Amino acid sequence: MQDGTVAPVELAITLGMLNPRSWQDAARAADDLGFGAVFVSDHLVAPAGPAGLLDGRDESARMKADTPLYDSLGYLQYLAGLTERVRLGTYVYLAALRHPFATARAVATLDRVSGGRALLGVGAGWLRSEFEAAQVPWARRGSRLEEAVAVCRRLWREELVEHRGEYWEFPPVGFAPKPLAADGVPVLFGGESDVAVARAARYGDGWMGMGGHTPASAAKTVARLRELRGPDAGPFEVTVGGTVETPGDLEAWAAAGVDRVVVAPWSSSRTAVADLKDFAGSVGLSGRRSSSPSG
């Protein structure tokens, strides 16, 4: 989201839309074709009795008890060794379900082994029964997420960290190795509700919108984010899930203030790599390589 300028739009994929057997091949293809990021979704468990709302809709049917779930950050660490330039992130990570020590450690490890390519997308979560299974209060997940991210940032930036908060308390601790960048790993807050957007504006290095956006719908949220952040705010990144079919679509997303569009340009998991290649050619992506943060 660049105030007053139109920057090129980055394209990304999320592996959560594919069968896990296709993940490593799709990630390699995205890296080779010049996609900017590869994302993995996140859950701890798949409750036998799912209950929850996503963007105001009952989405319980999409989470079955036998859904294969990989540790998101662990799998991204694996992908770090298979890729060279593409950024690797979560879309989105349920930090409220974990102790911030565990989150900070896994993310810092990903950033180190990938050469500074980590992105941490976080969200308050939508699957209430997952929080209940983990014995984490559902009603307080938003403030718990905020505190978890605050602790992670301190661990990434400060030599010794002592904390007394609402959810966690610990004596002075050290944390090394830290992420490669002095400010740590960028944290992008996800969610579509007014509360989620306000949280992203206040605490995030960016906002992650879920799938189904259009340039028009994204532009409305971008305008709201700019209003909330004020005229003197620093850099801020907007990622949304949407559709791109032509280079002209990329221009429309850029004009809307979007920095990254997450696409799913395949007809099936079996054809994902071939479909990615066809898509890259249709939007002029072939041969365009993203530069890694480490150069």
C-alpha positions in Angstrom: 0.0 0.0 0.0 2.1 2.9 -1.3 0.4 6.3 -0.8 0.5 8.4 -3.9 2.3 5.8 -6.1 1.4 2.6 -7.9 3.9 -0.1 -7.4 4.1 -3.5 -9.2 1.8 -6.1 -7.8 3.4 -9.4 -6.5 1.7 -12.7 -7.2 1.6 -15.5 -4.6 0.1 -18.9 -4.1 -1.2 -20.7 -1.0 -0.5 -24.4 -0.8 -3.5 -24.9 1.5 -5.6 -25.0 -1.7 -3.8 -28.1 -2.9 -3.3 -31.7 -1.9 -0.2 -31.9 0.3 1.4 -34.4 -2.2 1.6 -31.4 -4.7 3.0 -28.9 -2.3 6.8 -29.2 -2.9 6.4 -29.3 -6.7 4.1 -26.3 -6.7 6.5 -24.4 -4.4 9.4 -25.2 -6.7 7.5 -24.1 -9.7 6.4 -20.9 -8.1 10.0 -20.1 -7.2 11.2 -20.9 -10.8 8.4 -18.9 -12.4 8.9 -15.7 -10.5 6.0 -15.7 -8.0 6.8 -13.5 -5.0 5.6 -15.7 -2.1 4.3 -19.2 -1.2 2.0 -19.4 1.7 0.9 -22.3 3.9 -2.3 -22.3 6.0 -2.3 -23.3 9.7 -4.3 -25.4 12.2 -3.2 -27.4 15.2 -6.0 -30.0 15.1 -9.1 -30.9 13.1 -11.9 -31.3 15.7 -14.4 -34.1 15.1 -17.2 -31.7 15.8 -16.1 -28.5 14.0 -17.8 -25.3 14.7 -16.9 -21.8 13.7 -17.4 -18.8 11.4 -15.2 -17.5 8.7 -16.0 -14.0 7.4 -19.5 -14.3 8.9 -20.2 -17.6 7.2 -20.5 -21.1 8.7 -17.5 -22.9 7.2 -17.5 -25.9 9.5 -17.9 -28.3 6.6 -14.5 -27.4 5.1 -12.7 -28.9 8.1 -13.0 -32.7 8.5 -11.5 -34.7 11.3 -9.3 -36.6 8.8 -7.9 -33.4 7.1 -4.1 -33.8 6.7 -2.4 -31.0 8.7 1.3 -30.3 8.6 3.0 -28.0 11.0 3.0 -24.8 8.9 6.3 -23.3 9.9 8.0 -26.7 9.9 6.9 -27.4 6.4 8.0 -23.9 5.3 11.5 -24.7 6.8 11.5 -27.7 4.5 10.5 -25.6 1.5 13.3 -23.2 2.3 15.8 -25.9 1.3 14.0 -26.5 -2.0 13.6 -22.9 -3.1 15.9 -19.9 -3.7 14.0 -16.6 -4.0 10.3 -17.0 -3.2 9.2 -15.7 0.2 7.8 -18.2 2.6 4.9 -17.4 4.9 1.7 -18.3 6.7 -1.8 -17.5 5.6 -2.6 -17.3 8.5 -0.8 -18.6 11.6 -2.8 -19.0 14.8 -0.3 -17.4 17.2 -3.0 -17.2 20.0 -2.9 -21.0 20.3 0.9 -21.2 21.0 3.3 -19.8 23.6 5.1 -16.9 21.9 8.5 -18.6 22.7 7.5 -21.4 20.3 6.3 -19.1 17.6 9.2 -16.7 17.8 11.7 -19.7 17.7 10.0 -21.4 14.7 9.7 -18.1 12.7 13.3 -17.1 13.4 14.5 -20.5 12.4 12.6 -20.2 9.1 14.0 -16.8 8.5 17.6 -18.0 9.1 17.4 -21.1 7.0 15.7 -19.3 4.1 18.1 -16.4 4.0 15.6 -13.8 5.3 12.6 -14.9 3.3 10.1 -15.4 6.1 6.7 -13.7 6.3 4.4 -14.2 9.3 0.7 -13.8 8.5 -1.3 -14.1 11.7 -5.0 -14.2 12.5 -7.3 -14.5 15.5 -8.8 -17.7 14.1 -12.3 -18.8 13.0 -12.6 -22.4 14.2 -14.1 -22.1 17.7 -13.9 -25.8 18.4 -10.2 -25.9 17.7 -9.6 -23.3 20.5 -11.9 -25.2 22.8 -9.9 -28.4 22.2 -6.7 -26.6 23.0 -8.3 -25.1 26.1 -7.6 -21.5 24.9 -10.5 -19.0 25.6 -12.2 -18.2 22.4 -13.6 -14.9 23.5 -10.1 -13.5 24.3 -8.2 -14.8 21.3 -7.8 -11.3 19.7 -6.0 -9.7 22.7 -4.1 -12.9 23.2 -2.9 -12.7 19.6 -1.8 -9.1 20.0 0.2 -10.0 23.1 1.8 -13.0 21.4 3.0 -10.9 18.5 4.3 -8.2 20.8 6.4 -10.8 22.7 7.7 -12.2 19.5 8.9 -8.9 18.3 10.7 -8.1 21.5 12.4 -11.5 21.4 13.5 -10.8 17.8 14.8 -7.3 18.6 16.0 -7.1 22.2 19.0 -8.7 23.9 17.2 -9.7 27.0 13.4 -9.7 27.4 11.3 -9.7 30.6 7.6 -9.8 30.3 4.5 -9.4 32.5 1.4 -9.4 30.5 -2.2 -10.5 30.6 -1.5 -14.0 29.3 2.2 -14.6 29.7 4.8 -13.8 32.3 8.5 -14.7 32.4 11.8 -13.5 33.8 14.6 -12.1 31.7 15.5 -14.4 28.8 17.8 -14.3 25.9 16.9 -15.3 22.3 19.3 -16.2 19.6 19.7 -16.5 16.7 17.5 -13.6 15.8 15.9 -13.1 12.3 18.3 -11.6 9.8 16.6 -8.2 9.7 17.1 -5.9 12.7 13.3 -5.4 13.0 12.6 -9.1 12.9 10.1 -10.8 10.5 7.3 -8.8 9.0 4.0 -9.6 10.7 0.8 -9.3 8.5 -2.5 -9.4 10.4 -5.3 -11.2 8.6 -9.1 -10.9 8.9 -12.0 -9.1 7.2 -14.0 -7.8 10.2 -13.8 -4.2 11.3 -12.0 -5.3 14.4 -9.4 -7.3 12.4 -8.8 -4.5 10.0 -8.3 -2.1 12.9 -5.9 -4.6 14.6 -3.9 -4.8 11.4 -3.7 -1.0 11.1 -2.6 -0.6 14.7 -0.2 -3.6 15.1 0.7 -4.9 11.7 3.4 -4.5 9.1 0.6 -5.3 6.7 -2.9 -6.7 6.3 -3.9 -10.0 4.8 -7.4 -10.2 3.2 -8.9 -13.6 2.6 -10.0 -15.0 -0.7 -12.7 -13.6 -3.0 -11.6 -10.0 -3.2 -11.9 -7.8 -6.2 -9.9 -4.6 -6.8 -13.0 -2.6 -5.8 -13.5 -4.5 -2.6 -9.8 -4.3 -1.7 -9.7 -0.6 -2.4 -12.4 0.0 0.2 -10.3 -1.7 2.9 -7.1 0.0 1.7 -8.9 3.4 2.1 -10.0 2.4 5.6 -6.5 1.3 6.5 -5.0 4.6 5.4 -7.6 6.4 7.4 -6.8 4.4 10.5 -3.0 4.6 10.1 -2.9 8.3 9.4 -0.8 10.3 6.9 2.6 9.9 8.6 2.5 6.1 8.9 5.4 4.0 7.7 5.5 1.2 5.1 2.5 -1.1 5.1 1.8 -4.1 2.9 -1.6 -5.2 1.6 -2.1 -8.9 0.6 -5.5 -10.2 -0.6 -6.8 -13.4 -2.2 -8.3 -12.7 -5.6 -8.3 -13.5 -9.3 -5.8 -12.4 -12.0 -6.2 -13.4 -15.7 -4.4 -10.7 -17.7 -1.6 -8.2 -17.1 -4.4 -5.6 -17.1 -5.8 -7.2 -13.9 -2.5 -6.6 -12.2 -2.8 -2.9 -13.1 -6.2 -2.8 -11.5 -5.0 -4.4 -8.3 -2.1 -2.0 -8.2 -4.4 1.0 -8.6 -6.5 -0.4 -5.7 -3.4 -0.1 -3.4 -2.8 -3.9 -3.3 0.8 -5.1 -3.0 0.3 -8.8 -3.3 -2.5 -11.0 -4.8 -2.8 -14.7 -3.7 -4.1 -16.7 -6.6 -5.0 -20.4 -7.2 -4.6 -20.7 -10.9 -5.0 -24.5 -11.2 -7.8 -26.9 -12.1 -6.6 -29.7 -9.8 -3.7 -30.7 -7.6 -2.5 -33.1 -10.3 -2.2 -30.3 -12.9 -1.0 -27.6 -10.5 2.5 -27.3 -11.9 1.4 -27.2 -15.6 -1.4 -24.8 -14.7 1.1 -22.5 -12.9 3.3 -22.4 -16.0 0.4 -21.6 -18.2 -0.8 -18.9 -15.8 2.6 -17.3 -15.6 2.8 -17.0 -19.3 -0.7 -15.5 -19.6 0.1 -12.7 -17.1 3.6 -12.1 -18.3 5.3 -13.6 -15.2 7.6 -16.0 -17.0 11.2 -15.0 -16.5 10.4 -12.4 -13.8 12.3 -13.5 -10.7 11.8 -12.0 -7.2 14.9 -10.9 -5.4 15.5 -12.5 -2.1 15.9 -10.2 0.9 19.5 -11.3 1.3 20.2 -10.4 -2.4 
